[in-house]
Amino acid sequence: MKVIARAALLVASSLAAIIVLGPLLWALSTSLKSDNHIFAVPPRWIPDEPTLVHFRRLLAEGVHWSFLNSTIYALGAVAAAVLVGAVAGYALVRYPVFGKRALLVLFMGVMAIPGYALLLPTQIAFVKLGLFDTRLALPILYAAHVMPFAVWMTRAHFAGVPRELEQAALVDGYSRLEAVWKVILPGARPALLSAAAFGFLYSWNDYITATTMLESPDLRTLPVALIFFQGFHGRDWGALMAGVVVATLPPVVLFLVFRRYLIGGFAEGSVKG
Amino acid sequence: MPSPPRLRPGHSARSVRFAGVAKRFGPVTAVADVDLTIEPGQFVTLLGPSGCGKSTTLAMIAGLELPSEGRILIGDRDVTSMPPAERDIAMVFQSYALYPHLTVFENIAFPLRARRRRMSNEDVTRKVRDAAAMLGLDQLLDRVPREISGGQRQRVALGRAMVRTPTVYLLDEPLSNLDQQLRVQMRSELKDLHQRLGATMLYVTHDQGEAMTLSDVIAVMSAGRIEQVGAPRDLYDWPANLFVARFLGEPGMNIFEGEPLDGRLRAAGVSIPLPDTLPDAPDPLCAGIRPEYLAVEPADTAPLLGTVRTVEFLGSRSLVRADIGATLVTAFVSPDIELAPGQPVGLGPSDPCKVRWFNGRTGAAIRAGI
């Protein structure tokens, strides 16, 4: 019985792994093949003569600048969203905020609005504000998209922290700010990291907001830049797959480093929220 | 009346004084008009049922709540609206409130590392080791709170309080999360600690056993007011009113309400002789007799006549519950006396001097000619 259960689990996990990893590995394989091997029949997993020609092509096209843009937008958005979100989450737990429940429902509600519905109004607003096609456009929007989640996540955490911990620090000779900094924040690290990781993945993966809010080639994000390899004259599959590989690396690294917080954090948010 | 025992106070110990302190939360009055003085080095317990305002009173000394009215003085400093950090007090919380991400060492060191104290690392280490040695925590300094037992956490919380020799210790039900055996052990450790430190300690509890054994002075609170302040023995022997009489003691004092008539307190099943010294007995009048001062007497002459409800054999004595008129009376009697439920029984005070008298309308005690 136990053996069957284990075998079933193994088969299911393997299937899931193939479904998830297959395309990624295929992209990796393709990115290392020269153009005339990509459509070789029968297809081969391991390239006969691995080549970095497609990665060089990315560099030649300046895709590394887009990579840098994506990174800066995402990090800026995450920093703003987590900082403001955590302060709001703390205040919503510890201070008598007018209309607290309504605010929380509002934060929850806006998470349910599909982003696409807001694209055109936001674009019009940004044009009028002079933010359209500037470096600030995406960090502001990504931070706005991620913030409700950050508020909920941190609020759920702070609500579970006994008030006495802070009071103990006050009595021990610390100011309120010091108490939060030394006692409350260290304990909130999992919640902050999982909010940050979620925010980074969201910002990193976005395509639609980036194409709507930016026009200049030097402001492009990575997903937008890669789309240009699906040109009008047939697709440059090698370069496209090399780009996919590059784009996948940061999330994978992020997950490997923070997976403990990511999994735990999401569970915490779902149980206590 | 014996005065509370006075210890030589420690050098940092200060007095605490409440002058007309009140605390209101919206329309709810948590603490009403408290006047109380705690001498340096005294162990004072605020005792009362839950919700009586004792924890709020403690929080006001700590500065975690601000009084709505009145002043609080520690030593000769008016701390009424001073932030907690500046009051130089230490507090042990019911939940211990240990910092979960810090080791035992860092938990105890935490107050010393506050910027306002500017203490060198060597001094911190020395003081933490001293406190840890005193509490037997030497072996646990590298653990974090979740890796140690409840009793050990309790000691860490005490260590964090002790380490900086505060002017006043505030202890909010610090033993209530421990199991019975550990509680009794920590109780005597706490008493011992108080004597060694000579510190002013203010203790909050609803457990009268703790209050009785630990305190120099007990302040009994009810509904935001202090009902009586005094040494444990005085409170037990001479309750100032019916609340204290019923609240103190396990079980509390038996109270008989009736009218004074022809030199006796009379009610259904009750006929207790009034002492000659009781001047102009009020009507209604209440007599109070502790369970241990009730004895079984022949039914035809007994001042109290009723029916046995239950008998609990406790080994050295038996606890008898009997209905006398409308009153359920408890009495400790010799286990040799055979009583059965439903049986009529006569009871009376074993010593007339141990009967206490109260004004039935105001509840205040009447000190008959003493």
Interface residues (C-beta under 8 A of the other chain):
Chain A: P162 E164 L165 Q167 A168 A169 L170 V171 D172 G173 Y174 S175 E178 V183 P186 G187
Chain B: A62 G63 L64 P83 P84 A85 R87 I89 A90 M91 F93 Q94 S95 A97 Y99 P100 H101 F110 P111 A114 R115 R116 R117 R160 R164 L170
